[in-house]
Amino acid sequence: MPEQNAEIKKMEERIAKLDEQQKQLKAKKRALRNRLSQQARKARTKRLIEKGALLEKFIGPDAPNQSLAQTQAILQELGKDNHKYQALKMFTQSVKYKDSTSVFSRFLETCGKQ
């Protein structure tokens, strides 16, 4: 009997030790996830700041005085211009000279790639 009690006590101690290790591992896992999340937030913040700075650079010196709605309107207009450019590009690629080169490719050769 005393041997069984000692063996049972030893197993219970081992279980308690494993529970403590598990608790420590969970804490490490939580800390690593928090660090990863923090790094992702920092990277996103940096990216947003860089893109915002670039946007202000392209808008010009009046950018700080513009409202969010005004900036959004500028971006929407640029999107429309890009759509028009893509349509014009497709059209000029379909129009061919007698030597089978497209108007667009000839334009690129003349003006350099944009």
N, C-alpha and C positions, 0 to 999 in steps of 0.2 A: 503493500500500500504506500509506504513512504516514497518508494521509487516512482510510483505513478503520480503522486502529488508533485514531486520534484519535476518530473517530465512535463506535467500539465502546466506548472508554473513557468517552466522554461519556454514552452510554446506560447503562453500568454504574453511573456516578456518579448518574445520575438514578434508577435502580432503587434504589440504596442510600439515596438521599434519601427516596424514596417509602416504603421499608421503615421508615425512622426515623420518618416522619410517621405511618405506620400504627401503629407501636409506641406513639407518644405518644397517638394517638387512643384506642387500646385502654386505656391507663392512665387517660385522662380518663373514658372510659365506665365503667370499673371503679369509679373514685372517685365518679362520679355515682350509680351503682347502690348503692354502700355508703351514701352519704348518704341516698338514698331509703329504703333498708332501715332505717337508723337512725331516720329520722323516723317511719316506720311503727311501729317498736317503741316509740318515745317516746309516740306517740299512743295506742297500745294500753295501755301502762302507765298513762298518765293516765286513760284511760277506765275501766280496772279499779279504780284507786284511787278515782275518783269514785263508781263504782257500789258499791264496797265500803263507802265512807263513808255513802252513802245507805242501804244495807242496815242498817248498824249504827245509823243514826239511827232507822229504823223498828222495829228489834228492841228498842231501848231501852238503858238504862244497863247492863244485864247482858250486852250483846253481846260485849264483850271477853273475858268469862269463859266464853263458850260455845265448845264444840268445833266443828270443821267438820261433824261428823255431826249435831250439834244444830241448827246453822244450816241444813243441808240438809233436815232434818225439818221445820223451820218453813216453808221455801220450798215443800216438797212439800204441806204442809197448806194453804198459801195457794193453791197451784195447784188443789187439790181444792175449796176454797171458791169460787174463780173459776169452776170448772166447774159447781158447784151454782148460782151466781149466773146463769150463762149459761142454764142449763136453766130456772130460775125466770123469767128475763126472757122467754125464748121462750114459755113457758106463758102468762104474763100478757099478752103481746102478742096471743096467740090468743083470749083471753077478752075478749069485747066487751060493752059496755053497750048499752042500747037505741038510743042515738044513734050507734052504730058506733065509738065511741072505745074503744081498748083499755084494760085495767086498767093496763098499764104506762105508756101515755102520760098517763093521768089521774094516776098516781103522780108522774110527772116534773113535771107542771104543779103539783101540790100541794107537792111537796118541793123542787123545783128540780132541774136537771140535775146528776147526780153526776159 
